[in-house]
C-alpha cells in the first residue's frame, strides 16, 4: 500500500533538509545542493518488517496478526479503509481493522480505550469508527458458524453492536500505566492500550487487553543520509587538519584513512520498524547507498550497525527506565555475526525455497569477511555511536545513563534533524549519592558506625579496575547492625543512662521519624511484590514504615506528610515504587530524600555499588568525580537482567493480582 505523507501536518515539509531543533546543536543535514533539480514529492511506502521480538512484548500486539487472516467483511470493507485514511493520520498505524476483529472474536460489548497524551486527540475518532463498524458488517451465518452454536434458549446472545465505549482520561506516561483495573471497574470487556509495548504481561491483567504500538512511518533513507553526511563532514574537517601538519604523526594518521563506525540503533516502540530498516541500510555497501550521499570519499567511512535488545523488550526498544547496558564493551563483531545468523535462520524458516534463494542473494550486501575493513590495506579507526530515533530526549536519556561513554545522536522524524545529545552524568551521580547518604545519616549509619572494616576513624576506599569502591560502608551486615543498635538504644529502658545529652536529644528526634513507602497506583506502575520485599527489609532492621498509595507524586503533596512541616515528627525519607526516573530527574526538588528501589537497596547495603558513589564523610573534601563517569547507572527496572529492585526479578514478576482467566 502506497501512502503519501504530505497530508500529515505534524511531519515537516519534505524538502529533504532537516530542521534543527531549538536549543540543540545541529550535527548535519542531508539537504542536496541548492542547484540540484527538485525531486518529486516523496511517497512513503509501507513495508512489512519482520523482527524477532520477545513473546512478552510481541504476542499482544495486533501488528503481528497477518492481515490476510482478517475476515472478508473487514479486510475488503472499502468504506472502513476510506474513513481510516481520511480521518486519521496516514503515517500512524492504529490497527483499526484488527481491533474490530478482536472485538468481534471475543464478543465484547463494552470497550475502553487508553491513549497517551500525544494521541488523545484521536480517541473520539477511533471510538466512533469502532462503534460504527464493529458487528455491523459481520455476516450472521458466518458469525454463527464461527461460534459453532445454534439458537438455544440458554445460549448468551451475541452482541450486535458496541453498547459502551469509554475513553480513560487519566494521564498515561508509559506502558506501565495500563489501567485495566479502572476498565474492569467500568464493566468493560476489553481494554485497548495505544502507543506502548506489552510491558505488563497479559497474565497479570484483570481483563483482556490489546496493545497497539501505533507504529509511525519514517523516511528512513533521510535518516541514513543524515548519519552518513555527518561523519563525512567530520572526516573532511579531520583530513583538512591533518593536511596542515607535515610531521610524521600527521602522515601516519593520513595513512589510516578508513573509519569504521560501529552503530547501535535504538528508539521508541513507535519507530521499531524504522530502527530495523535503518540498521539494515547502514549495513549496505557504500556503492548501494543513495545517490545523494555517494561520493568518491565514501570508501573512507564504513558502517556496521546492530540493534541491541534489553529483554523482554523488542529489539531496539528503549523505555525511560529500561535500556540495554554494556554497549561500550560489547563484542561488536560477535554481535554482527549473531545478527546475521538469526536473520538468515528466520528467513530459512519463514520463506519457501525460492524466497530463501532470493534472501540469500540479499544478504550478500551485508558486511562479510571479504568486505571487512580489516582485509583492506588501511588500518581502520573504530568508533562506536548510538543512533536514537525519537522526537524527545526522555527515552534517549535512559540509554545515555546506562552507557555514559558512548556518543549519542538523536534523529527527530518530525523536524527531520539529527542532533548530538549530552547528559551530565557526574552531576546526576552527586545528587543521588547525597540522597543516599542523607538516608544513611537518618538511620545513624554515617555518624554511629565506622565506615571501614577496621575501627579506625580514617575512611578508606579501594580502587578496583578504575572504579572507586567503598570496602565496608555498603556492607549489609554493618548497616543492619548499626540501624538495629540505634533502634534498641531508643527503646531500652536503661539506654538513656549511658547517652550524653547531645546523643539523647538526637535519638529523641530520630525516634519520631518514619520511613515512607510509596506504591504508585497510576495504572500498574507499582509492583506489590517489590513493596513486600522492601517492607520486609526495612522491618528486619527495626525501621518503622508507612505505606502510601499515590497515582502521581508531587513535591507539595509529600511535603505535607514530611517532617519539615510536622515539627520533626513526619516522614523522614521516602522510597517510591513507581518510576525510577522520578527520583533521578526530580528527586532533588523534594524536601526530603526520595529514593528509587535500587537506591534503597544501596542505602541498606544489600547492593555493593561499584559505579555511582564512594562513601565519604559530609565534611570530607570531594575528590575528582570523573573517576566514576565511565560507569553507568542501572536502567533495568523492566529488564530480565535486573536485580531484586526490578519487576522481572524472581518472584517480583508475580504481581499478586489474579488474571481474568483464573
C-alpha positions as CSV (number, residue, x, y, z in Angstrom):
1,X,0.0,0.0,0.0
2,X,1.4,3.4,-1.0
3,X,0.6,6.2,1.4
4,X,1.5,9.8,0.9
5,X,3.0,11.7,3.8
6,X,2.0,15.2,2.6
7,X,-1.3,15.2,4.4
8,X,0.2,14.8,7.8
9,X,0.5,18.3,9.3
10,X,2.8,17.1,12.1
11,X,5.5,16.0,9.7
12,X,7.9,18.6,8.4
13,X,7.7,19.5,4.8
14,X,9.5,17.1,2.5
15,X,12.3,19.3,1.1
16,X,15.0,16.8,2.2
17,X,16.5,19.4,4.5
18,X,16.3,18.6,8.3
19,X,15.3,21.4,10.5
20,X,17.4,21.9,13.7
21,X,15.6,21.5,17.0
22,X,15.6,24.5,19.3
23,X,18.4,24.8,22.0
24,X,20.3,21.8,20.5
25,X,23.5,21.6,18.5
26,X,22.8,20.7,14.9
27,X,25.1,18.0,13.7
28,X,24.3,17.6,10.0
29,X,21.7,17.9,7.3
30,X,21.0,15.7,4.4
31,X,20.0,18.5,2.1
32,X,21.1,18.3,-1.5
33,X,22.8,21.1,-3.3
34,X,20.6,24.1,-3.9
35,X,21.4,24.0,-7.6
36,X,20.2,20.4,-7.9
37,X,17.0,19.7,-9.6
38,X,14.0,19.4,-7.3
39,X,12.8,15.9,-6.6
40,X,9.1,14.9,-6.8
41,X,7.2,14.6,-3.5
42,X,8.3,11.6,-1.6
43,X,6.0,8.6,-1.2
44,X,6.4,6.7,2.0
45,X,6.0,3.0,1.2
46,X,4.5,0.9,3.9
47,X,6.9,-2.1,4.4
48,X,6.4,-5.1,6.5
49,X,9.5,-5.6,8.5
50,X,9.9,-8.9,10.2
51,X,11.6,-8.6,13.5
52,X,12.4,-11.1,16.2
53,X,10.6,-9.8,19.3
54,X,10.1,-11.4,22.7
55,X,7.0,-13.2,23.5
56,X,6.1,-10.8,26.2
57,X,6.2,-7.7,24.0
58,X,5.1,-9.1,20.6
59,X,2.4,-11.6,21.3
60,X,-0.1,-9.0,22.5
61,X,0.4,-6.6,19.6
62,X,-2.1,-6.7,16.8
63,X,0.7,-5.8,14.5
64,X,1.8,-9.4,14.5
65,X,-1.5,-10.7,13.1
66,X,-1.3,-11.3,9.4
67,X,-3.7,-9.0,7.6
68,X,-4.7,-12.0,5.3
69,X,-6.2,-13.6,8.4
70,X,-8.8,-10.9,8.7
71,X,-12.3,-11.9,7.8
72,X,-13.5,-10.7,4.4
73,X,-16.1,-8.3,5.8
74,X,-13.3,-6.3,7.5
75,X,-10.4,-6.8,5.1
76,X,-12.5,-5.9,2.0
77,X,-14.5,-3.1,3.6
78,X,-13.7,-0.2,1.4
79,X,-15.8,2.2,3.4
80,X,-13.8,1.3,6.5
81,X,-10.5,1.9,4.9
82,X,-11.6,5.1,3.3
83,X,-12.7,6.5,6.7
84,X,-9.4,5.5,8.3
85,X,-7.4,7.2,5.6
86,X,-9.4,10.4,5.7
87,X,-9.9,10.9,9.4
88,X,-6.7,9.6,11.0
89,X,-3.0,10.5,10.3
90,X,-1.8,8.4,7.4
91,X,1.7,7.8,8.9
92,X,0.2,6.4,12.1
93,X,-0.9,2.8,12.2
94,X,-3.7,2.5,14.7
95,X,-4.6,-1.1,13.6
96,X,-8.3,-0.3,13.4
97,X,-9.3,-3.4,11.3
98,X,-7.6,-5.8,13.6
99,X,-9.0,-4.1,16.7
100,X,-12.5,-4.6,15.2
101,X,-11.7,-8.2,14.6
102,X,-10.6,-8.7,18.2
103,X,-13.8,-7.1,19.5
104,X,-15.9,-9.4,17.3
105,X,-14.0,-12.5,18.2
106,X,-14.4,-12.1,21.9
107,X,-18.0,-10.7,21.6
108,X,-17.1,-7.5,23.6
109,X,-20.0,-5.1,24.1
110,X,-18.1,-2.7,26.4
111,X,-14.7,-1.4,25.3
112,X,-12.2,1.0,26.9
113,X,-9.6,3.0,25.1
114,X,-6.4,4.3,26.8
115,X,-4.0,6.6,24.9
116,X,-1.0,8.7,25.9
117,X,-1.5,12.5,25.9
118,X,0.0,12.9,22.5
119,X,-2.6,10.6,20.9
120,X,-5.7,11.6,22.9
121,X,-6.8,13.9,20.1
122,X,-7.6,10.9,18.1
123,X,-9.5,9.0,20.8
124,X,-13.0,10.1,19.9
125,X,-12.4,9.5,16.2
126,X,-11.2,5.9,16.9
127,X,-14.1,5.3,19.2
128,X,-16.6,6.5,16.5
129,X,-15.0,4.2,13.9
130,X,-15.1,1.2,16.2
131,X,-18.8,1.8,17.2
132,X,-19.8,2.3,13.5
133,X,-18.1,-0.8,12.1
134,X,-17.8,-3.4,14.8
135,X,-20.5,-6.1,14.3
136,X,-22.3,-4.0,11.6
137,X,-21.0,-5.9,8.6
138,X,-20.4,-9.3,10.1
139,X,-22.5,-11.9,8.1
140,X,-24.9,-13.6,10.6
141,X,-24.3,-17.0,9.1
142,X,-20.5,-16.7,9.4
143,X,-20.8,-15.5,12.9
144,X,-22.9,-18.4,13.9
145,X,-20.7,-20.8,12.1
146,X,-17.6,-19.3,13.8
147,X,-19.1,-19.8,17.2
148,X,-20.3,-23.3,16.3
149,X,-23.7,-22.8,18.1
150,X,-27.3,-22.7,17.2
151,X,-30.2,-20.8,18.7
152,X,-30.6,-22.2,22.1
153,X,-32.7,-20.8,24.9
154,X,-29.9,-20.7,27.5
155,X,-27.2,-19.5,25.0
156,X,-25.8,-16.0,25.6
157,X,-26.9,-13.8,22.7
158,X,-24.2,-12.4,20.5
159,X,-23.9,-8.6,20.7
160,X,-24.9,-6.7,17.6
161,X,-23.0,-3.5,18.4
162,X,-20.7,-1.9,21.0
163,X,-23.0,-0.7,23.7
164,X,-20.5,1.2,25.7
165,X,-17.2,2.7,24.7
166,X,-15.1,4.5,27.4
167,X,-12.0,6.7,27.0
168,X,-9.8,6.7,30.0
169,X,-8.8,10.2,30.9
170,X,-6.1,9.7,33.5
171,X,-2.6,10.7,32.3
172,X,-0.6,7.8,30.7
173,X,3.1,8.2,30.8
174,X,4.1,4.8,29.5
175,X,3.2,1.1,29.2
176,X,3.4,0.7,33.0
177,X,0.3,2.9,33.2
178,X,-2.0,0.5,31.6
179,X,-5.2,0.8,33.7
180,X,-7.0,-2.5,33.4
181,X,-8.3,-2.1,37.0
182,X,-10.3,1.1,36.0
183,X,-11.5,-0.6,32.9
184,X,-12.8,-3.5,34.9
185,X,-14.5,-1.1,37.4
186,X,-16.3,0.4,34.4
187,X,-17.5,-3.1,33.4
188,X,-15.5,-3.2,30.2
189,X,-14.9,-6.5,28.4
190,X,-11.7,-5.3,26.6
191,X,-9.1,-2.6,27.1
192,X,-7.2,-1.3,24.0
193,X,-3.9,0.4,25.1
194,X,-2.3,2.6,22.4
195,X,1.3,3.8,22.0
196,X,3.2,1.3,24.1
197,X,4.5,-2.2,24.1
198,X,3.3,-5.1,26.3
199,X,5.2,-4.2,29.4
200,X,2.8,-5.7,32.0
201,X,2.2,-9.3,30.9
202,X,-1.4,-10.2,29.9
203,X,-1.4,-12.9,32.6
204,X,-1.3,-10.1,35.2
205,X,-4.2,-8.0,33.9
206,X,-7.7,-8.5,35.3
207,X,-9.5,-8.2,31.9
208,X,-8.3,-8.9,28.3
209,X,-6.0,-6.2,26.9
210,X,-4.9,-5.4,23.4
211,X,-1.7,-3.5,22.9
212,X,-1.5,-1.3,19.7
213,X,2.0,0.0,19.2
214,X,0.9,2.8,16.9
215,X,3.9,2.4,14.6
216,X,4.9,5.6,12.8
217,X,6.3,5.5,9.3
218,X,9.5,7.4,8.9
219,X,11.6,8.5,6.0
220,X,14.4,6.0,6.8
221,X,16.6,7.0,3.8
222,X,16.7,10.6,5.0
223,X,17.8,9.3,8.4
224,X,20.6,7.2,6.9
225,X,21.6,10.2,4.7
226,X,21.9,12.4,7.7
227,X,24.1,9.9,9.6
228,X,26.4,9.4,6.6
229,X,26.7,13.1,5.9
230,X,27.5,13.8,9.5
231,X,30.5,11.5,9.6
232,X,31.6,12.5,6.1
233,X,31.7,16.2,7.1
234,X,33.6,15.3,10.2
235,X,36.1,13.3,8.1
236,X,36.6,16.2,5.8
237,X,37.4,18.5,8.7
238,X,39.8,15.9,10.2
239,X,41.6,15.5,6.9
240,X,42.0,19.2,6.4
241,X,43.6,19.5,9.8
242,X,45.9,16.6,9.1
243,X,47.0,18.2,5.8
244,X,48.2,21.3,7.7
245,X,50.7,19.2,9.6
246,X,53.9,17.9,8.0
247,X,55.2,15.9,10.9
248,X,55.4,12.2,11.0
249,X,52.4,11.8,13.2
250,X,50.2,13.6,10.7
251,X,51.4,11.5,7.8
252,X,50.8,8.3,9.8
253,X,47.2,9.4,10.6
254,X,46.6,10.3,7.0
255,X,47.5,6.7,6.0
256,X,44.8,5.4,8.4
257,X,42.0,6.8,6.3
258,X,39.4,4.2,6.9
259,X,36.9,5.0,9.7
260,X,34.7,2.1,10.8
261,X,31.6,3.5,12.6
262,X,30.0,0.8,14.8
263,X,26.4,2.0,15.1
264,X,23.9,0.9,17.7
265,X,20.4,1.8,16.5
266,X,17.6,2.2,19.1
267,X,14.4,4.1,19.5
268,X,10.9,4.1,21.0
269,X,8.5,1.3,20.1
270,X,6.6,3.6,17.7
271,X,9.7,3.6,15.4
272,X,10.7,-0.1,15.8
273,X,10.3,-0.8,12.1
274,X,12.4,2.3,11.2
275,X,15.1,1.1,13.7
276,X,15.4,-2.3,12.0
277,X,15.3,-0.9,8.5
278,X,17.9,1.9,9.2
279,X,20.3,-0.7,10.6
280,X,19.9,-2.8,7.5
281,X,20.6,0.2,5.2
282,X,23.6,1.3,7.2
283,X,25.0,-2.2,6.7
284,X,24.8,-1.9,3.0
285,X,27.9,-1.4,0.9
286,X,28.7,2.3,0.1
287,X,28.1,1.6,-3.6
288,X,24.5,0.7,-2.8
289,X,23.8,3.9,-0.9
290,X,21.6,6.6,-2.3
291,X,23.0,8.9,-5.0
292,X,22.6,11.9,-2.6
293,X,25.4,10.5,-0.4
294,X,27.5,8.5,-2.8
295,X,30.9,10.2,-3.3
296,X,34.4,9.1,-4.0
297,X,35.2,9.6,-0.3
298,X,32.6,7.1,0.9
299,X,35.1,4.3,1.0
300,X,36.9,6.1,3.8
301,X,33.9,5.7,6.1
302,X,32.2,2.4,6.6
303,X,29.3,1.5,8.8
304,X,28.4,-1.6,10.8
305,X,25.0,-1.5,12.6
306,X,23.3,-3.7,15.1
307,X,20.1,-3.4,17.0
308,X,20.7,-4.1,20.8
309,X,18.0,-5.6,22.9
310,X,17.1,-5.5,26.6
311,X,14.9,-8.5,27.0
312,X,11.9,-8.8,27.3
313,X,11.6,-5.6,25.3
314,X,11.6,-5.7,21.5
315,X,14.9,-5.3,19.6
316,X,16.0,-1.7,19.7
317,X,13.2,-0.7,22.1
318,X,14.1,1.6,25.0
319,X,12.0,2.8,27.9
320,X,12.5,5.7,30.2
321,X,13.6,3.3,32.9
322,X,15.0,0.3,30.8
323,X,17.7,0.3,28.3
324,X,20.5,-2.1,27.0
325,X,23.7,-1.8,29.0
326,X,27.3,-2.6,28.5
327,X,27.2,-1.4,24.9
328,X,30.6,0.3,25.1
329,X,32.4,-3.0,25.8
330,X,30.2,-5.2,23.6
331,X,32.0,-7.6,21.2
332,X,30.7,-5.9,18.1
333,X,32.0,-8.5,15.6
334,X,30.3,-11.3,17.5
335,X,27.1,-9.4,17.7
336,X,27.2,-8.8,14.0
337,X,27.7,-12.5,13.2
338,X,25.0,-13.5,15.6
339,X,22.6,-11.0,14.0
340,X,23.3,-12.4,10.5
341,X,22.8,-16.0,11.7
342,X,19.5,-15.2,13.4
343,X,18.3,-13.2,10.4
344,X,19.2,-16.0,7.9
345,X,17.6,-18.7,10.1
346,X,14.4,-16.7,10.3
347,X,14.4,-16.3,6.5
348,X,15.0,-20.0,6.0
349,X,12.2,-20.9,8.4
350,X,9.6,-18.5,7.0
351,X,10.3,-18.4,3.3
352,X,9.9,-21.0,0.6
353,X,12.8,-22.4,-1.3
354,X,12.6,-19.8,-3.9
355,X,12.3,-17.0,-1.4
356,X,15.2,-18.4,0.5
357,X,17.4,-18.1,-2.6
358,X,16.3,-14.5,-3.0
359,X,17.0,-13.8,0.7
360,X,20.5,-15.4,0.4
361,X,21.3,-13.2,-2.5
362,X,20.1,-10.2,-0.5
363,X,22.5,-11.0,2.4
364,X,25.5,-10.5,0.2
365,X,25.1,-6.8,0.6
366,X,25.8,-7.1,4.3
367,X,29.3,-6.8,5.6
368,X,31.1,-10.1,5.4
369,X,34.6,-11.3,6.0
370,X,35.6,-10.5,2.4
371,X,34.4,-6.9,2.6
372,X,35.6,-6.3,6.2
373,X,37.8,-3.3,6.7
374,X,40.4,-5.5,8.3
375,X,41.1,-7.0,4.9
376,X,42.0,-3.7,3.3
377,X,45.4,-2.2,3.3
378,X,44.4,0.7,5.6
379,X,44.1,0.2,9.3
380,X,40.5,1.1,10.3
381,X,39.8,3.5,13.1
382,X,36.9,2.2,15.1
383,X,34.3,4.5,16.6
384,X,31.1,3.5,18.4
385,X,28.0,5.6,18.4
386,X,24.3,5.3,19.4
387,X,21.7,6.4,16.9
388,X,18.4,7.0,18.5
389,X,15.1,7.6,16.8
390,X,12.7,9.6,18.9
391,X,11.0,13.1,19.0
392,X,12.2,13.8,22.5
393,X,15.1,13.1,25.0
394,X,13.4,11.2,27.7
395,X,13.9,7.7,26.4
396,X,17.3,8.5,24.9
397,X,18.5,9.7,28.3
398,X,17.9,6.2,29.7
399,X,20.3,4.8,27.1
400,X,22.8,7.6,27.8
401,X,22.6,6.9,31.6
402,X,23.1,3.2,31.1
403,X,26.0,3.8,28.6
404,X,27.6,7.2,29.5
405,X,30.8,6.8,27.5
406,X,29.1,6.4,24.1
407,X,28.4,9.2,21.8
408,X,24.7,9.7,21.2
409,X,23.0,11.1,18.1
410,X,19.2,11.6,18.0
411,X,17.1,11.7,14.9
412,X,13.8,13.6,15.1
413,X,11.5,12.2,12.5
414,X,9.2,15.2,12.7
415,X,11.7,18.0,12.3
416,X,14.0,15.7,10.2
417,X,17.0,16.8,12.2
418,X,20.0,14.9,13.6
419,X,21.4,16.3,16.9
420,X,24.1,15.3,19.2
421,X,22.9,14.9,22.8
422,X,24.8,15.2,26.1
423,X,24.0,14.1,29.6
424,X,25.7,15.4,32.8
425,X,26.3,12.0,34.4
426,X,28.6,13.5,37.1
427,X,26.0,15.9,38.4
428,X,23.4,13.2,38.5
429,X,25.6,10.9,40.5
430,X,26.4,13.6,43.0
431,X,22.7,14.3,43.6
432,X,21.8,10.7,44.0
433,X,24.7,9.9,46.3
434,X,23.8,12.8,48.6
435,X,20.3,11.5,48.8
436,X,21.5,8.0,49.8
437,X,24.0,9.4,52.3
438,X,21.2,11.5,53.8
439,X,19.1,8.4,54.4
440,X,22.1,6.7,56.0
441,X,22.6,9.6,58.3
442,X,18.9,9.4,59.3
443,X,19.4,5.8,60.2
444,X,22.5,6.8,62.1
445,X,24.9,4.8,59.9
446,X,27.3,7.6,59.0
447,X,27.6,9.0,62.5
448,X,27.5,5.9,64.7
449,X,29.0,3.2,62.6
450,X,32.6,3.1,61.3
451,X,32.8,3.4,57.5
452,X,35.6,0.9,57.3
453,X,36.1,-2.7,58.3
454,X,38.6,-1.6,61.0
455,X,37.8,0.5,64.0
456,X,40.0,3.3,62.7
457,X,38.3,6.6,62.1
458,X,40.2,7.1,58.8
459,X,38.0,6.5,55.8
460,X,39.5,4.3,53.2
461,X,38.3,3.2,49.8
462,X,39.5,0.6,47.3
463,X,40.0,1.3,43.6
464,X,39.2,-1.7,41.6
465,X,39.6,-1.6,37.8
466,X,39.5,2.2,37.9
467,X,36.3,2.3,40.0
468,X,36.1,3.7,43.5
469,X,34.5,1.1,45.7
470,X,33.8,1.6,49.4
471,X,35.1,-1.5,51.0
472,X,32.9,-1.6,54.1
473,X,30.3,1.1,54.5
474,X,28.0,-0.6,52.0
475,X,28.2,-3.9,53.7
476,X,24.7,-5.1,54.6
477,X,25.6,-6.6,58.0
478,X,27.3,-3.4,59.2
479,X,24.5,-1.2,58.2
480,X,21.8,-3.5,59.5
481,X,23.6,-3.8,62.9
482,X,24.1,-0.1,63.1
483,X,20.4,0.6,62.5
484,X,19.3,-2.1,64.9
485,X,21.6,-0.8,67.6
486,X,20.2,2.7,67.2
487,X,16.6,1.4,67.4
488,X,17.4,-0.7,70.5
489,X,19.1,2.3,72.2
490,X,15.8,4.3,71.7
491,X,13.5,1.7,73.3
492,X,15.7,0.1,76.0
493,X,14.7,1.4,79.4
494,X,18.2,2.0,80.6
495,X,19.7,3.1,77.4
496,X,19.4,6.8,78.1
497,X,21.6,6.5,81.2
498,X,24.6,5.8,79.1
499,X,24.0,8.5,76.5
500,X,25.3,12.0,76.5
501,X,22.7,14.9,76.4
502,X,23.5,15.6,72.8
503,X,23.1,12.0,71.8
504,X,19.9,11.6,73.8
505,X,18.4,14.6,72.1
506,X,19.4,13.3,68.7
507,X,17.8,10.0,69.4
508,X,14.6,11.5,70.7
509,X,14.2,13.5,67.5
510,X,15.0,10.4,65.4
511,X,12.6,8.2,67.3
512,X,9.6,10.2,65.9
513,X,10.6,9.7,62.3
514,X,9.1,7.2,59.9
515,X,10.3,5.9,56.5
516,X,7.6,6.2,53.9
517,X,7.0,3.7,51.1
518,X,5.0,5.0,48.0
519,X,3.2,2.4,45.9
520,X,2.3,4.0,42.5
521,X,-1.3,3.5,41.6
522,X,-1.2,5.1,38.1
523,X,-2.2,2.1,36.2
524,X,0.3,-0.7,37.0
525,X,3.3,1.4,37.9
526,X,3.5,0.0,41.4
527,X,4.5,-3.6,41.9
528,X,3.1,-5.1,45.2
529,X,5.9,-7.8,45.2
530,X,8.6,-5.1,45.3
531,X,6.6,-3.4,48.0
532,X,6.6,-6.6,50.1
533,X,10.3,-7.1,49.6
534,X,11.2,-3.6,50.6
535,X,8.9,-3.5,53.6
536,X,10.4,-6.8,54.9
537,X,13.9,-5.5,54.6
538,X,13.1,-2.3,56.5
539,X,11.1,-4.1,59.2
540,X,14.0,-6.5,59.7
541,X,16.2,-3.6,60.6
542,X,13.6,-2.2,63.0
543,X,12.7,0.7,60.8
544,X,9.1,2.0,61.2
545,X,7.4,2.4,57.8
546,X,4.2,3.8,56.4
547,X,2.8,2.8,53.0
548,X,1.1,5.5,50.9
549,X,-0.8,4.9,47.6
550,X,-0.4,7.7,45.1
551,X,-1.3,8.0,41.5
552,X,1.2,10.9,41.0
553,X,4.0,12.1,43.2
554,X,4.4,15.8,43.7
555,X,6.8,17.7,46.0
556,X,3.9,19.7,47.6
557,X,2.0,16.5,48.4
558,X,4.9,14.8,50.1
559,X,5.9,18.0,51.9
560,X,2.6,17.9,53.8
561,X,3.5,14.4,55.2
562,X,7.2,15.0,55.7
563,X,8.9,16.1,58.9
564,X,9.7,19.6,57.6
565,X,6.1,20.6,58.4
566,X,5.2,18.5,61.4
567,X,7.9,19.6,63.9
568,X,10.2,16.7,63.1
569,X,7.6,14.1,63.5
570,X,6.6,13.2,60.0
571,X,8.1,11.0,57.3
572,X,11.9,11.5,57.2
573,X,12.5,9.9,53.8
574,X,10.7,8.1,51.0
575,X,11.2,5.2,48.6
576,X,8.8,5.3,45.6
577,X,7.8,2.2,43.7
578,X,6.5,3.9,40.6
579,X,9.1,5.3,38.2
580,X,12.9,5.3,38.9
581,X,13.3,8.4,36.7
582,X,11.2,10.4,39.1
583,X,14.0,10.1,41.7
584,X,16.8,10.5,39.2
585,X,15.3,13.6,37.4
586,X,13.3,15.3,40.1
587,X,14.4,13.8,43.4
588,X,16.4,16.9,44.4
589,X,13.2,19.0,44.2
590,X,11.7,17.2,47.2
591,X,12.1,18.4,50.8
592,X,13.3,15.0,52.0
593,X,15.2,12.2,50.2
594,X,13.0,10.3,47.7
595,X,14.9,7.1,46.6
596,X,14.2,4.6,43.9
597,X,14.1,0.9,44.8
598,X,17.6,0.4,43.6
599,X,18.9,3.4,45.6
600,X,17.2,2.0,48.7
601,X,19.0,-1.3,48.3
602,X,22.3,0.5,48.0
603,X,21.5,2.6,51.1
604,X,20.7,-0.6,53.1
605,X,23.9,-2.3,51.9
606,X,22.0,-5.0,50.0
607,X,23.8,-3.9,46.8
608,X,27.5,-3.1,46.9
609,X,27.5,-0.4,44.3
610,X,30.7,0.0,42.3
611,X,29.8,2.8,40.0
612,X,27.8,5.6,41.5
613,X,29.1,6.5,44.9
614,X,32.0,6.4,47.2
615,X,31.1,6.8,50.8
616,X,32.6,10.0,52.1
617,X,32.1,12.0,55.3
618,X,30.0,15.1,54.9
619,X,32.9,17.4,55.6
620,X,35.4,15.4,53.6
621,X,37.0,17.2,50.6
622,X,35.4,15.9,47.4
623,X,37.8,14.3,45.0
624,X,37.5,14.4,41.3
625,X,34.2,12.8,40.3
626,X,35.4,11.9,36.8
627,X,36.7,8.6,38.2
628,X,33.1,7.3,38.3
629,X,32.0,8.8,35.0
630,X,32.8,5.7,32.9
631,X,30.2,3.6,34.8
632,X,26.5,3.8,34.2
633,X,23.5,3.9,36.4
634,X,21.5,0.7,36.0
635,X,18.5,1.2,33.8
636,X,16.9,-2.2,34.3
637,X,13.5,-1.6,36.0
638,X,11.7,-3.8,33.4
639,X,14.7,-5.9,32.3
640,X,15.1,-9.6,33.0
641,X,18.7,-8.9,34.0
642,X,17.6,-6.5,36.8
643,X,18.2,-7.1,40.5
644,X,15.7,-7.5,43.3
645,X,14.6,-3.9,42.8
646,X,13.3,-4.8,39.2
647,X,10.0,-6.0,38.1
648,X,11.2,-9.2,36.4
649,X,13.4,-10.4,39.2
650,X,12.4,-13.8,40.6
651,X,9.1,-13.5,42.3
652,X,8.7,-9.8,41.5
653,X,7.2,-10.8,38.2
654,X,4.2,-12.2,40.1
655,X,2.3,-9.1,40.9
656,X,-0.1,-11.0,43.1
657,X,-3.1,-9.9,41.0
658,X,-5.4,-12.7,39.7
659,X,-5.7,-12.8,36.0
660,X,-9.1,-12.8,34.3
661,X,-8.6,-16.4,33.3
662,X,-8.2,-17.8,36.8
